[in-house]
Amino acid sequence: MRAISYAEFGGPEVLRVVEAPVPEPGPGQVRVRVAASALHPVDLMVRSGRFPAPLPSGLPYTPGWDVAGTVDAVGPSVGEFTVGDEVVGFSHWLRTTTGTHAEYVVLDAASLTAAPAGVPATEAATLPTNGLTAAQAIELLALPAGSTVLVTGAAGQVGGFLLALARMTGLRATGLAGADDREFVESLGATFLSRSEEPTGTYDAVVDLAVIGPSLLDLVRDGGGYVAASPPLRPEPVRGIRTLALAVEPDGIRLGELVKLVGSGDIPLRVAGVYPFADAAAAHERLAQGGVRGGVVIVP
């Protein structure tokens, strides 16, 4: 099978399309023929060697967190999926080294769920990582309905899901984003705050997806909550504020709940561009430029 791989850290030019063995599913596992996968800022950090945490030993890597595709084979003890099922799922490839930027990927059945009906794979592939991350942020904060939350990077992929979930859980969200993103932020029921201005106000919690940093703790009430974009970015607690960090995990059940929200129209799926394997470097370059409003998707 073909896969995207890199054998050294560096710029997008280190990416290669290589031939690799087709993986075989073991007990409790499913092999998926990949139709689409998404690219994330963390992928650029890992590829460049700037990821602020330990990495799996031994290059080369085949990256990729999300998958939308079709079940191609099932291993022993898998009863919930059969060959031909359309699925979406999440691969924690930095732990397992099983990336989804390949023609086939083997994942635990528990990390998959049925794909949203009638949704193109290129759109469905933007859901797993972003949706699970947003859901985790809401769950970490555990705020009662009516609480206020400031979301930075609100027009990004995770930010859009987070605003949607905040509205559905009764939170009063304020989205910090660019001036051109006002309509999108307000369409999700949030108050718009321009990132060109100094953030103001007092909130029960902040979710800092834009990595503005610990200065945002000044906007959180005593005893409130602060969620950092990743564990290395979690600041030390002050004034009784709970400081938390996102570390998304595979969860097919929770992903299935998000798929239902896609079907009901409560969660928007956005695609900024679709790139074939051969143009993986261009996909990385596009994401690195910033200002992307939607998923950068890679297809075989």
PEZIFEN-V631364 format. One record per residue. N is the residue number from 1. RES is the residue in one letter. OMEGA is omega in whole degrees, -180 to 180 (none if undefined). NEAR is the number of other ideal C-beta (glycine too) atoms within 12 Angstrom. Layout:
# PEZIFEN-V631364
n:res:omega:near
N:RES:OMEGA:NEAR
N:RES:OMEGA:NEAR
This chain:
# PEZIFEN-V631364
n:res:omega:near
1:M:175:26
2:R:178:24
3:A:173:35
4:I:-175:43
5:S:169:28
6:Y:-175:31
7:A:176:16
8:E:177:16
9:F:180:21
10:G:180:19
11:G:-180:17
12:P:-178:26
13:E:180:16
14:V:-179:24
15:L:179:38
16:R:169:26
17:V:-173:24
18:V:172:21
19:E:-179:15
20:A:179:24
21:P:174:14
22:V:-176:20
23:P:178:30
24:E:-180:18
25:P:175:28
26:G:179:19
27:P:179:16
28:G:-176:21
29:Q:-179:30
30:V:172:44
31:R:-178:36
32:V:169:50
33:R:-171:31
34:V:173:46
35:A:-179:35
36:A:174:46
37:S:-177:52
38:A:179:52
39:L:-176:49
40:H:178:43
41:P:180:34
42:V:178:36
43:D:179:36
44:L:179:32
45:M:-180:26
46:V:-178:34
47:R:-177:42
48:S:-179:23
49:G:-176:17
50:R:-177:18
51:F:-172:23
52:P:179:19
53:A:-180:17
54:P:179:11
55:L:176:22
56:P:-179:20
57:S:172:8
58:G:166:8
59:L:8:20
60:P:175:22
61:Y:162:34
62:T:-175:43
63:P:175:43
64:G:-177:50
65:W:-172:45
66:D:170:53
67:V:165:52
68:A:-177:49
69:G:-174:39
70:T:178:31
71:V:-176:36
72:D:179:31
73:A:178:27
74:V:178:30
75:G:177:23
76:P:175:14
77:S:174:16
78:V:-178:27
79:G:-173:13
80:E:-179:21
81:F:175:35
82:T:180:17
83:V:-179:18
84:G:178:17
85:D:174:27
86:E:-172:32
87:V:167:46
88:V:-179:52
89:G:-177:55
90:F:177:48
91:S:175:42
92:H:-168:28
93:W:177:37
94:L:177:30
95:R:-173:20
96:T:-173:25
97:T:177:27
98:T:-179:37
99:G:-175:42
100:T:176:51
101:H:-177:48
102:A:180:41
103:E:177:35
104:Y:175:34
105:V:176:49
106:V:-179:40
107:L:172:47
108:D:179:33
109:A:-178:33
110:A:180:26
111:S:-176:40
112:L:171:44
113:T:179:40
114:A:-180:31
115:A:176:40
116:P:-175:33
117:A:175:15
118:G:-179:14
119:V:179:26
120:P:-179:24
121:A:-180:35
122:T:175:33
123:E:-178:33
124:A:-178:43
125:A:180:49
126:T:-175:49
127:L:-166:53
128:P:-177:52
129:T:-177:45
130:N:-179:48
131:G:180:46
132:L:178:42
133:T:179:44
134:A:179:48
135:A:179:37
136:Q:179:33
137:A:178:44
138:I:-178:38
139:E:178:25
140:L:-178:27
141:L:178:36
142:A:-178:20
143:L:175:32
144:P:178:15
145:A:-179:16
146:G:179:13
147:S:-180:27
148:T:-180:30
149:V:174:49
150:L:179:49
151:V:174:52
152:T:-174:41
153:G:-169:42
154:A:-180:45
155:A:176:41
156:G:-176:42
157:Q:179:44
158:V:-179:45
159:G:179:44
160:G:177:42
161:F:-177:45
162:L:177:54
163:L:179:45
164:A:-180:39
165:L:177:40
166:A:179:42
167:R:-178:30
168:M:179:25
169:T:174:27
170:G:177:17
171:L:177:35
172:R:-173:25
173:A:169:44
174:T:-177:38
175:G:176:45
176:L:-175:42
177:A:179:39
178:G:-177:27
179:A:-179:17
180:D:-176:15
181:D:-177:34
182:R:-176:22
183:E:180:16
184:F:-179:27
185:V:-178:38
186:E:178:20
187:S:180:21
188:L:174:35
189:G:-178:26
190:A:171:34
191:T:-178:28
192:F:174:29
193:L:-176:35
194:S:179:22
195:R:177:29
196:S:179:14
197:E:177:13
198:E:180:14
199:P:-180:30
200:T:177:15
201:G:176:21
202:T:-174:22
203:Y:174:38
204:D:-179:32
205:A:174:40
206:V:170:49
207:V:-170:54
208:D:-180:41
209:L:-179:40
210:A:178:32
211:V:174:29
212:I:172:28
213:G:-173:21
214:P:178:21
215:S:180:18
216:L:177:40
217:L:179:32
218:D:-179:24
219:L:-177:34
220:V:179:37
221:R:175:25
222:D:179:17
223:G:180:16
224:G:-177:32
225:G:178:39
226:Y:179:43
227:V:177:45
228:A:-176:36
229:A:177:39
230:S:-177:28
231:P:-180:19
232:P:-177:18
233:L:-177:28
234:R:179:26
235:P:176:28
236:E:-179:13
237:P:172:19
238:V:176:19
239:R:179:19
240:G:179:14
241:I:175:30
242:R:176:28
243:T:-172:30
244:L:-179:31
245:A:179:27
246:L:177:35
247:A:-169:25
248:V:-179:36
249:E:174:26
250:P:-179:32
251:D:-177:26
252:G:-180:32
253:I:179:22
254:R:178:30
255:L:176:42
256:G:177:29
257:E:178:27
258:L:177:41
259:V:178:35
260:K:179:22
261:L:173:26
262:V:-179:35
263:G:-180:21
264:S:180:15
265:G:-178:16
266:D:179:25
267:I:179:37
268:P:174:33
269:L:-176:39
270:R:179:32
271:V:180:31
272:A:-179:27
273:G:-180:27
274:V:-175:30
275:Y:174:33
276:P:180:22
277:F:-175:32
278:A:-179:16
279:D:-179:23
280:A:179:41
281:A:178:27
282:A:177:22
283:A:178:38
284:H:-180:35
285:E:180:22
286:R:-179:27
287:L:-179:33
288:A:179:23
289:Q:-180:16
290:G:179:17
291:G:-178:19
292:V:179:32
293:R:-176:28
294:G:-176:29
295:G:168:44
296:V:-169:41
297:V:179:44
298:I:-179:49
299:V:178:39
300:P:none:34
